Amino acid sequence: MRFHGNYLEAVFFAVWSCVALLAIWQFYMGLNDSSAALVAAVVLLACLTFSRFVLRLPFHTAPMMYISLLGLFHLGLVVPWALGIYDIARTPWFVPYGLSRGLALFTYAIITYQVGLVVALRAIRQRAPLGWAGPSIEDPKVFAGGSFLFITGAAMFAVGVSRLPSKGLDRLIYSVTFRLRAESDPRFFGAGMLIAFIGLCIAAAGASRRQMRIAYWYTGVLFITLFYLGFRGPAITAALLVYAVAFKKGLRFPRWLPFVAAAVLLVTVPLMSIMREEPLNERSLGSSLSKINILDGPAEVGESIRPLVETADLIGPGNYRLGKTYLIAIKGILPNLAFRWQAPATESMDDLSPNHWITAIVDPWARKNDQGIGFSGVAEPYMNFGIPGVVIYFVLLALLLLWLEQVSIRSANALASWALVVGPLLLASTRNDYTNVLRPVVWGLVFLGAVNTLSSAYRAVGRLGGSDKLVFKDVKREAALKG
């Protein structure tokens, strides 16, 4: 992107630079935990403001969505606490001390991510407006293939839920569902959810303006089903991706829609946190509403600060993983194809993926009951390579997301690839580890390749059939002329 060099942009750049340098100096001098939380929030706000008004990145682009979610998942709890507007007694695990080191790592990540965006955009000399592809991005074959995958995945997911060993679906609660899918054969359950998500991304990318209405119905069905069962992250991510894809196609929504959606989620996220632990046939909206605080939603999604702080305390120069967690993620790409289900076993703690490793250390009961505390998009590069790992990772991530934005405007397949890569990054890499990123990315791209291969084969057969008809007509014509 070319900077226009006007006075306002120069002021923005100077202010952001001062904020970044001041934040680094403050952490170097030593901050108490509440001050560290507020400094991190100021840096995040400066990054969002600079990216939106100087770099001119719309909020529905991958770089903006990623940094917004990363900030929410790490600061949603500690900032309200630091401001004195949230009662931390509502979060039993939270200990209001020892946070500053983890918050410093988060702040360094935001600063280096911003540097990566600036470097990437300055290197782009000519480009179409980021975040907009145009109404010509459509492909009926891609839409049809995505629709088939979505319907197949939804059917598999329904079968997987029905096969969970329980006394009845109406008696299921979220924690039991989560445990049962880990203890029993979860392949239809997990594969169905994954294939439905992949199909939705592909269908939305290939849809015409009229077909987008069908994609909205797919999104609504997936969102309502997953959200009501308690799987809020996948539901919200799917809806956010379809919203961004529609924007890239030139479709526009009322200006008030994002604000209304945010207000609704502010209530429904903590509400569902309570309701999902009640049997499906006994859920009561009134009694659940009386138990929530309006800040419970940000506080709950902001719990990624816990694995970041714990990892910063447990990992140091003597025991960095040196990329081992990424190798574990690569090994996890292949599915379990055994005829009889057997959960994977590990020989040592170091063989566990980061989210299972941190859970086993800080919350053994949760690990024993097939639950977890997630992980952190900042903690994994630190766990592997320390602070240099955080710096390099977030610069490279900014470059990758900007490159994906450019690629996404080329065709329906490119837009589908954008959604299939960005979706797992938003859902998992911000608040989990790469074992939850690489598998959906790789299999999503494999399914997209299969859709295109079958589409090409279908067109080739069609052309061959058409040429045969032409030959047959020519033979008949020659015979008639000779007769």
C-alpha positions, 0 to 999 in steps of 0.5 A: 500500500502507498502511504499518502503522506498527509499530515494526519497519517504522519501523526497517527504513525508518530503516536503509534510509535510512541505508544509502542516504545513507551509500552516496551520501556514500561515492561522493561522497568517493571509494571504491576499486573493491573498496569500491564493489562491497561498498557496492553489494552492501549497498544491493542487499541492503537494497533486497531486504530492505526490499521483501520485509518492509516493502513485502511484495512476494513474490519472484515479482512483477515488481519483485522479479524485476527488481531481483534480476536487475539485481543479479545481472547487475551484481554477480555478478562484482565482489562475489566478487572484492571479497571475495577468493573468486574468481580473476579470471584465469578472466575474461580481460577483467576489469581490477580498476580503474576500476570505481567510477564504473560501480558508483556509477551502479548504486547510484544506480539501486537507490536511486531504484528503491526510492524509486519503489516506496515512492511507488507503494505509498503511493499505492495505498489499496485493492488485492488482494494483489500477486503473487496473481490467484486460480484464477479467472483462466483462459480456454480460448480464450486457452489454445488460441490460445497453444498454437497459437502455441507449436507454430507457433513451435517448428516454425519454430525447428526449421526455422530450425535445420535451415536453418543452413548447416553440415556437420551439426547434430551439429557445431554449436557455440553460437558458430557457431550465433550467427554463422550465424544473423546471416550467413544468413537468420535469420528462421525461427530468431529468429521461431520462438524469439520466437513460441514464447515469446509462445505460452507466455506466452499459453497459461500465462496462459489455462490452467486448473489442469488445463491448466497441466500442458500449459503445464509440458510446453511450458515443459520442451520449450522450456527443454531445447531452448534450454538445450542449444543454449546459449541459457540466458537465454531458457530460464531467463526462460521458466521463471521467467515460467511459475513466476510465472504459476502462483503468480498463479493460486494454484498452489503449489510445494514450498518447497524448489523455488526453492533446488534450482533455484538450486543446479542453475543454479549448476552448469549455467550455467557447465557449459553455457558450456563444453559449448555450445562443443563439437559436440553429438555430442561433449559430455562431462559429466565433462570439462566438470565438471572445468573449472568453478568454483562461482562461474563462473555468477555471474561470467559473468552478472555481466559486464554491469558491463563495458558499464556501466563502459565506457559511463561512461568513454566517454559524458559531458555533451558526447555524451549521445544524448538519447533516440536509442537509444530511437528506434533501438529503435522503428525495429527493431520492424518485421521484415525482410520482403524476399524476399532476406535482407540484414542491416541496414547502418548509416552511422555508429557513432552509428546502431548500437544500444547493444550493437553500439556498445559491442562495436564500440568495446571488442571489434572482433573480437567485432563482426566475428565477429557476437558481442557483450558485451551492454549494461546496463540502467543504462548505456542511460539514462545514455548518453542523459541522464546521471545524471538519466536514470538517476534518472528512468528507475528511478523510472518503471520502478518505477511501471510494474512496480507498475502491471503487478502491479495490472493482471495480476490482472484477467483472463487477457488482463491476465495474458498482457499482464503476462508479455509485457511483463515477460519482455523486461524481465527478459531484455533490459533488465537486461543489454542494450538496448531494441532487444531489448525493444520488438520482443518486447513489441510483437509479443507484444501484437499476437499477443495482440490477434489471439488475442482478435480471432479468439476474438471472431469465433468466438463471434460466428459461434457466436451467429449460427449458434445464432440461425439454428437458433432461427429455423429451428425457429420456422418449422418449428413455425409450419408444423406448427401451420398444418398 
